[in-house]
Amino acid sequence: ALPISVLSNAVDDKGVRQVSLKLVEYGPGEGPARVVTGAAWQGAAKLASDYDDAPALQKALDVGAFKVGSEIGSGAEGTVKEVTFADGTTGVQKVFTVTRAEESETEVLASKVGLAMGAPVPAALRSAPDAIVERLVAGSTFQGLPMDVTDAARASEAGQRLKVFDWAVGNNDRSVTNMMLGTDGKIVGIDHGLVFRN
């Protein structure tokens, strides 16, 4: 188990977000095998602001109903459809199957944790008890991209933040289909329904 505690999460007088975490890794015995504390993700506010559009997304939902378009993916957890919000912007709606409906809450919580850490994950909001919406990430998944391109994205600051986020939330589902390279050349992690399991 890898419990994580946020000791502090605030923006300093220079506008830089300072996040201090305490991670405790328990070994086979009773006590902690390792405790790591310290300031991390300095300057994460700028990086997170590239992805955190939850207020604008909420406003788009509040303005009115969104138009559901064609299906762009499906799997055991449900279907993903393209949507157009009343303000004209596009996104995706993920509708979970009855047996996996709790993953909508998991996706939203993972989004909030990731954005607080400055990880490159999109803001996710619930649009129904069994569904979430996110802005459409323009780009392509890592599947089929040249290895030198994906390796560079993983080695970037954003890629390292995504790696720490996955470790902190117990994400064992980070595959080439759950990482995207945006049209701006930045890595973005998607699909967080299988986190917080351990």
Buried (B, 14 or more C-beta within 10 A) or exposed (E): EEEBEEEEBEEEEEEBBBBBBEBBEBEEEEEEEEEEEEEBBEBBBEBBEBBBBBEBBEEBBEEEEBEEEEEEEEEEBBBBBBBBBBEEBBBBBBBBBEEBBEBBBBBBBBBBBBBBBBBBBBBBBBBEEBBBBBBBBEBEBBEEBEEEEBEBBBEBBBBEBBBBBBEBBBBEBBEEBBBBBBEEEBBBBBBBBBBBEE
